[in-house]
Amino acid sequence: VCSSDLPFLVPTSKTEALFSFPYCAAAALSRGKVGIDEFEPEALASEEILDLAGRTRISIRDGVYEMPVFREGEFDRIRVGTRDGRVLEAATTHRMPERPSS
């Protein structure tokens, strides 16, 4: 994904921050969580969070946007490279809801 494809790389409001993956990822890395406080004006102005958000790169796996978007057993992955060269990685598996909306 090109950075020009992503809205709100540097959010200027709570609403923009809520829809900014780079901001949310940076807030989680910086503060260890993403909660209500991370969308307050003080956090939105945090140089540490904004710096991390600016260094965030997002890529899309092949076929992820083909229908259906949400498939049983697929996962999202996050990979973080640290200054000392380590790579930290985590994945989450999607589970189909018991009673999906009709």
N, C-alpha and C positions, 0 to 999 in steps of 0.2 A: 504494500500500500504506500503510495506516495504521501508525503506530509500534506500536499495540497488537497488530497482526498479526504482528509480528516478535519472536521470542524473543531474549532475551539482548542487548538494546540496550547494557546495561552489564554485561558478563560478570564473574563473580566467580571463575571457575575456568578452567583450560586447556580443558576440554571445552566449556564455554559459549562461550569465545572462538573455538574452532574452528568453531562453528556460528553465529557472529555476523558477518553481512556488514558491518554498520557498523564493527565492531571491525577486521576484516581490511582493509577499505578505508582506515580511518584509520591503521592500522599501516603500510600500504604508502605512504601519503602522508607520514607522519611520518618513517619510517625508510628509505624507498626500497626496501623488500623485505618479504616476509612469509615468515619461516623459523622454525626452532625457537626462536630467541631471542625472537621476538615473542610467544611463548606462555608465557614464564617469568614468575614472580611480579613481577619488577621492571617488565616491560613492561605487565603487566595493571594495574599501579598507576600507570602513566604518565599524568599530568594532560594532557599534550599529546595522546596517543592518545585518551583518554576524552573530551576536549573535542571533538576532530574527529569521533569516533563519534557524539556527541550532536548534531552538526550535519549528519549524513548523512541524506539523503532518498532513498528508493528508490521507483521507479515501475515498473509492469509494462506492457509493450506489449500492445495488444489481441491476444487469441488465444494468448498465449505459454503459457498453461496448458491449452490444448486439446490433445487427443491428435493426433498424437504430439507429445510435449513437445520432442523433439530432432529438428529438421528440417534437412536438408542446406541449406547456404547461408544459414541465419539467423544473426543475430549478437546479441551482447550489447554494450551501449554503456555507457561510463562518461563522465560529464561532471563536471568540477570547476570551480567558480567561485572565483576568487582574490580577495583583498582589493583588488587594484588594478583589478578589473573584468574581467580576462581570463577566458575560458572555454576550458579545455583539454578535449579530447575524444579518446577512443580507442575502437575497436571490435574485436571478435574474431569471426571466422567459424567456425561449427561445421562440422566435417567428419565424415561418417559413418565409423565404424570399419570397417576392412577385413574383420574377422571378428567381427561382433557376437555377443554371448552368445545362446544359444538357450534 
